[in-house]
Amino acid sequence: MPSPELQRIHAFMSAFARRQAARVVELPGGFAAYDDAFSHSRANNQVVIDTDVDTAALPALADEALGHLPHRLISVLDDATGAACAESLVRAGYTHSTLLVMVHKGPVPAGGSAEVVDLDALREPLARRWRGFLPDVDGEVIRHLVERREARRRGADIVHFIGSRTDEGDVASWADLYLDPSTGMAQLEDLMTAEEHLGRGHADAVVATALGLAAAQDCGTRFLTAFAADWPRHWYERRGFSVIGRTHCFERG
């Protein structure tokens, strides 16, 4: 049984996916979230499983819900349910990734030199970073991956884009911060740094600023997700984040 804090985090993540969606369709065990304006974005067109589900039926359920798209994303919030789904989904051609839910347990850093920025400030560096990650995709895909950030403003009561600037004023590192002061929840997500500015402390500035803004809103649960098999999890651990749970994502196409 997940801890009460982890259950609240799952509820926040589920609610965020519903709120940012342009359209939601209820499904056995969860729901499908859609946004036709960003059809190339898997995160905006996915199946979310947030209760018990028939694991054997899930591949067919996802095909029916996402059959109009060339890609599939299934997010399973509960660790035990995700592990139970893995065999049938991998057999159906999905790639399985485990994400760690990490809560900030260390003291909130003082200060923080980053700032709240608007999407206009992020468009150019974000597009460049995505072109580096996905050099073979066309411009429409990059546009969706950049502009989808605007839809995230619907996902929580307060949504900030946090950026750390160079001395010349360019945004070098950035992340999203989602706040729900009424429940004390804060999520930090999508931390990125422009390749030419790596290793210069900009990501630290973004994280410190985000944690300070969350604490100022009395958000006592400050969390993020990180892939279990990738190096950033260790970077976050060194900055006071601890693993309290796991979620699962399954991708195809």
C-alpha positions in Angstrom: 0.0 0.0 0.0 1.5 3.4 -1.0 2.2 5.8 1.8 -0.4 8.6 2.4 2.1 11.1 0.9 2.6 9.0 -2.2 -1.1 8.6 -2.6 -1.5 12.4 -2.5 1.2 12.7 -5.2 -0.5 10.1 -7.4 -3.8 12.1 -7.0 -2.0 15.3 -8.0 -0.4 13.7 -11.1 -3.7 12.2 -12.2 -5.5 15.5 -11.7 -2.8 17.4 -13.5 -3.2 15.1 -16.6 -6.9 15.6 -16.5 -6.8 19.4 -16.1 -4.2 20.1 -18.8 -6.1 17.9 -21.4 -8.3 19.4 -24.0 -10.5 16.3 -23.8 -10.8 13.4 -21.3 -12.4 10.0 -21.9 -13.0 7.7 -19.0 -11.7 4.1 -19.3 -11.7 1.1 -17.1 -8.9 1.7 -14.6 -8.2 5.3 -15.6 -8.7 7.7 -18.5 -7.4 8.8 -21.8 -6.2 12.5 -22.1 -6.2 14.1 -25.5 -5.1 17.4 -27.0 -5.4 17.5 -30.8 -3.4 20.7 -30.9 -0.3 18.8 -29.9 -0.9 15.5 -31.5 2.9 14.8 -31.7 3.2 15.0 -28.0 2.8 11.7 -26.2 2.3 13.3 -22.8 -0.7 15.2 -24.2 -2.2 12.2 -25.8 -1.9 9.2 -23.4 -3.7 6.7 -21.3 -3.3 7.1 -17.5 -4.1 4.2 -15.2 -4.7 5.4 -11.7 -6.8 2.5 -10.2 -7.0 -1.2 -10.5 -7.1 -2.5 -14.1 -7.4 -5.7 -16.0 -3.7 -6.0 -17.0 -4.4 -8.6 -19.8 -6.9 -6.3 -21.4 -4.8 -3.1 -21.2 -3.0 -3.5 -24.6 -6.3 -3.7 -26.4 -7.7 -0.9 -24.3 -4.8 1.4 -25.2 -5.1 0.5 -28.9 -8.7 1.5 -28.9 -8.1 4.7 -27.1 -5.0 5.8 -29.0 -5.5 4.0 -32.3 -5.8 7.2 -34.3 -2.2 8.1 -33.3 1.1 6.7 -34.6 2.4 6.5 -31.0 1.3 5.1 -27.6 2.0 6.2 -24.1 0.5 4.5 -21.0 1.3 5.9 -17.6 0.6 3.6 -14.6 0.8 5.5 -11.4 0.8 2.6 -8.9 4.0 0.7 -8.6 2.5 -2.8 -8.1 -0.1 -2.3 -10.9 2.7 -1.1 -13.3 4.8 -4.1 -12.5 1.8 -6.4 -13.1 1.1 -4.7 -16.5 4.7 -5.0 -17.7 4.5 -8.6 -19.2 1.5 -8.1 -21.3 2.5 -4.7 -22.6 6.1 -5.7 -23.4 4.7 -8.7 -25.3 2.5 -6.2 -27.2 5.6 -4.3 -28.3 5.9 -1.6 -25.6 9.1 -0.3 -24.1 8.9 -0.2 -20.3 10.5 2.5 -18.2 10.3 3.0 -14.4 10.2 6.4 -13.0 11.2 7.3 -9.4 9.0 9.6 -7.4 11.5 11.7 -5.4 10.5 14.1 -2.6 12.7 16.9 -1.4 13.7 16.1 2.2 16.6 18.4 2.6 16.5 22.0 3.8 15.1 24.5 1.2 18.1 26.3 -0.3 18.4 30.0 0.5 18.0 32.5 -2.3 18.1 31.1 -5.8 19.2 33.3 -8.7 16.7 32.0 -11.3 13.4 33.7 -12.1 9.9 33.2 -13.4 9.9 33.6 -17.2 7.3 33.4 -19.9 7.1 30.9 -22.8 8.5 33.5 -25.2 11.8 33.4 -23.3 11.9 29.6 -23.6 10.9 29.0 -27.2 14.3 29.4 -28.8 16.5 27.5 -26.3 13.8 24.8 -25.9 13.5 24.3 -29.6 17.3 24.0 -30.0 17.5 21.4 -27.2 14.7 19.3 -28.7 16.4 19.4 -32.1 19.5 18.1 -30.4 17.5 15.2 -28.8 15.5 14.5 -32.0 17.6 15.5 -35.0 15.5 13.5 -37.5 12.0 14.8 -36.8 10.4 17.6 -38.7 9.6 21.1 -37.6 6.0 20.4 -36.7 7.0 17.9 -34.1 9.4 20.4 -32.5 6.7 23.0 -32.6 4.3 20.7 -30.7 7.0 19.8 -28.1 7.7 23.5 -27.5 4.2 24.9 -27.6 2.6 22.2 -25.5 4.1 23.9 -22.4 1.3 26.5 -22.7 -1.3 23.8 -22.1 0.4 22.9 -18.8 -0.9 26.2 -17.4 -4.3 24.5 -17.1 -2.8 21.6 -15.1 -2.5 23.2 -11.6 -3.6 26.2 -9.7 -0.3 27.9 -10.2 2.1 27.0 -13.0 5.5 28.8 -13.3 8.3 28.4 -15.9 11.5 28.9 -14.0 14.6 30.1 -15.9 18.3 30.8 -15.1 19.8 33.5 -17.3 23.4 34.0 -18.5 25.1 37.4 -18.0 23.9 38.2 -21.5 20.3 37.6 -20.6 19.8 34.2 -22.4 17.9 31.5 -20.6 20.4 28.7 -20.0 18.4 26.3 -17.9 14.7 26.0 -17.2 12.0 23.8 -15.6 8.3 23.8 -14.8 6.9 24.3 -11.4 3.3 23.2 -10.6 1.8 24.4 -7.3 -1.4 23.5 -5.5 -1.3 25.5 -2.2 -4.6 24.2 -1.1 -3.2 20.6 -0.8 0.4 21.6 -0.1 1.7 20.0 -3.3 4.5 21.2 -5.6 5.9 19.3 -8.6 9.2 20.2 -10.4 9.4 18.8 -13.9 11.2 19.0 -17.2 14.4 20.4 -16.0 16.7 21.1 -19.0 19.9 23.0 -19.7 21.1 24.3 -23.0 24.1 22.2 -24.1 26.5 25.1 -24.3 25.7 26.1 -20.7 26.1 22.7 -19.0 28.1 22.5 -15.8 27.9 26.2 -14.9 25.4 26.0 -12.0 22.3 27.1 -13.9 20.3 23.9 -13.1 21.1 24.4 -9.4 19.8 27.9 -9.6 16.5 26.7 -11.2 16.0 24.0 -8.6 16.8 26.3 -5.7 14.5 29.0 -6.9 11.7 26.5 -7.5 12.0 25.0 -4.1 11.9 28.5 -2.5 8.8 29.4 -4.5 7.1 26.2 -3.4 8.0 26.7 0.3 6.7 30.3 0.1 3.3 28.9 -1.0 3.4 26.5 2.0 3.8 23.4 -0.3 5.3 20.9 2.1 5.4 18.1 -0.4 7.9 19.1 -3.1 8.5 16.3 -5.6 9.7 15.3 -9.1 10.0 12.2 -11.2 13.2 10.8 -12.6 13.9 7.8 -14.7 15.3 5.0 -12.5 17.9 4.0 -15.1 19.3 7.4 -15.9 21.9 9.6 -14.2 19.8 12.6 -13.1 18.3 10.7 -10.2 21.7 10.8 -8.5 22.1 14.5 -9.3 18.7 15.1 -7.5 19.7 12.9 -4.6 22.8 15.1 -4.0 20.4 18.0 -3.8 18.2 16.6 -1.1 15.6 14.5 -3.0 14.8 11.0 -1.8 12.9 8.2 -3.5 9.5 7.4 -2.0 7.9 5.4 -4.8 7.8 4.4 -8.4 5.5 4.9 -11.4 5.7 3.2 -14.8 5.4 4.3 -18.4 5.0 2.2 -21.4 5.7 3.5 -24.9 5.3 2.2 -28.4 5.7 3.8 -31.9 
